[in-house]
Amino acid sequence: MNIEELLKDKAIKPKEKTEMISQALLDKTLSTDSLIDFASKAKDPAKATCIEAVEFATKQQPSIANEKMLEFVTQSLTAKAPRVKWESAKVIGNIAQLFPAKLDDAIAHLLANTEHEGTVVRWSAAFALGEILKLKTKHNADLLPAAEAVCEREEKNSIKKIYTAAFKALKK
């Protein structure tokens, strides 16, 4: 699959492009490494589409992710483009259970994104942080109080609900 040609094809709707890339990842006709290599050099709209395809694929099959993928989406949390930030956060939420010992940088960037003015960026950060909290790792010693403080400051109930659900899951 030539990702560049696919993304430039005006005859294919954006959602279809995302689904096609996602399916190619799932059926292994496209490697995650080659997608990352392309996306890391791409402009933000193309990068975001690639990350969104990874998000779709990892929601169905988290095991397609590798450490290179984790590093890429972790770094992408610091991008300027909100869509790149939020898609990356969703991928991390999907794959965190595969890399419980390698989440320090991701957690730091996600916590920074909880201060973003964009609701979707904050929602996605909450989703990823909630998934990391549910893993009940050593990270929770620092992450739980930080997440509780973020939840206190958050004005949107839809985002507060995500944190509250994670806190409840910890008590089980």
Secondary structure, DSSP 4 states (H G I P E B T S, - for coil): --HHHHHH-TTS-HHHHHHHHHHHHHTTSS-HHHHHHHHHHS-HHHHHHHHHHHHHHHHH-GGG--HHHHHHHHHHTT-SSHHHHHHHHHHHHHHGGG-GGG-HHHHHHHHHHTT-S-HHHHHHHHHHHHHHHHT--TTHHHHHHHHHHHHHH---HHHHHHHHHHHHHHH-
